[in-house]
Amino acid sequence: NASTFCLSVRGEDPSPALMQALKGTQFQIAPVSQCHDKGGMQVGIGSVTATAADSADGVVGASCGPNCGGTELYTLRKVGNGWKVTSYRLGSIN
């Protein structure tokens, strides 16, 4: 289904807690293991690397076919008990 986002986190299915948190969004999101042969946009949250005690860099990739997709690079900053995206840039595009 082209309107489904198939989500992975570091190559695996997202945790049940993350899937529950995403349930109230306007998007139809499924764990990547449930998307084989169903089409949809493949979205992968890659590694997040600490660059200091209060900052980190992360990668998100998306693919909808062999000539459709790309990656974005994110910088995060610790804010209170959570993290906030402070910048992003295009990493690659197909």
N, C-alpha and C positions, 0 to 999 in steps of 0.2 A: 504494500500500500504506500503510495508516494507521499501521503500525509503523515506517515509514521516516522518518528525519529528513533533509530535503533542505537541505544546508548551503551558504551563500554567505558570502563575506568581502568586504565593501565592494562587493556587487553582482556579484561574479565567483565562479567556482569556487575552492574552497580549493586551496592548493598541494599537490602530491603528498606533500611531507613532512608536512603537517598530516593529510592523509587517512591516511597510514601510521601516524602516532602515534595516531589514533583507532580504528584497526583492531582493537585488542585490547580495546575496551570492550564492554559488554553491549548496546549500541545498534546498530541497522542505520543507517548513515550513508552518504549518497550525495551527490556533488557536485550542486548545483542544476540543472546542465545536463542531468543524466540523469533528472530527475524530472518533466518536463513530461507532463501528462495521466496521471500515475501516482498522484496524491494524495499523502498523507503530510504531515507537519508541516514547513512551511517555516521554517527558522531562519537568520537573517542576523546576522552579526557586522558591526556598522557601524564608523564611524570611532572611532579612539582619539586623544584630544588630550592632549598633555603639558600639565600645569598647573604643573609644576616639574621640576627635573632628576630627581627620584625619585618623581614621582607623575603620574597620568594619569586621565582620565575616558573611559569607553567606553559604547557602546550595543549592546544585543542585542535583536533583535525576533523574534517568532514569529507564524506565522499558519497556521490550518488551515481557513480559509474566510472569507467576507465578514463574518461576525459572530463570529469566533473568533480571538483573537490579542491581542497587546500588545507593549509594549517595557519593558525594564528598563535602568536607568542604573547603571553600575558605577564605583567608584573603585578604582584600582590603586596599589600602592606597590612600588617596586623593592626586592627582597630578594636580596642576593647577585648572581648572574648572571641572575635571572629576575624575574618580577612576580607579586604576590599580590593577589587581590581583598580589599580591606579593608572595603568596604561596597557595598550595592546598594539600590536602591529602585525601586518600580514607576513607570514613566513614563506609560504609558497602557494602557488595556484596551478591547477591543471586545466 
